[in-house]
């Protein structure tokens, strides 16, 4: 993999991991456009998630410290309970992730389905006032929405933010909880895949490419987090929904 290819994959991962347009879906498309094979790419992509997990930890360090130091005890149980569904389902479906779920037709369908979810979530928010705070029940419900992100094209942030809106959170509160909820999953997935390729002896051949891609993923990830939190203060998810539908049309026609 060249410097240019590594940098592009890193940028795509960092930007689309947090902006609700699907990082996995965009990485699959980027690999095809760059002429790179999809086989085994899930390990490389998962390790890039480590860089974005570090970006999350750096950006939300103050929130994380308040949680682990019990200054913000209200979020501890919702985050723990909300993490369980994606962990269980991810382990059950792991063997299918690098085969059946990696096709461009799957990405296109999931992009459209995710857009429809955004539209309904925004409609629900418009018609319902929202209280403040995340409860254990809301944490579990948002965690169930996170399971949708196992399908490339759905978007982890998009699914969980939509789940937050359906649970009557504001867009900004839903996004902040979404990002905090994603840290254990992204970190755990990345570390597991890193161990897998280390034990398989693949790390030495990927080391240079991974290092370059990780730097670009970290920097672009920080920028994407900041952008989305600011954007959602005054704008809806519908903008991303329209983009996703247009992208799905391009995929089906071109690829």
Secondary structure, DSSP 8 states (H G I E B T S, - for coil): --HHHHHHHHHHHHHHHHTTT-HHHHHHHHHHHTT---TTHHHHHHHHHHHHHHHHHHHTHHHHHHHHTTTTGGGHHHHHHHHHHHHHHHHHHHHHHTTGGG-HHHHHHHHHHHHHHHHHHHHHHHHS---SS--HHHHHHHHHHHGGGGSTTS-HHHHHHHHHHHTT--HHHHHHHHHHHHHHHHHHHHHHHHHHHHHTT-HHHHHHHHHHHHHHHHHHHHHHHHHHHHHTTT--THHHHHHHHHHHHHHHHH-
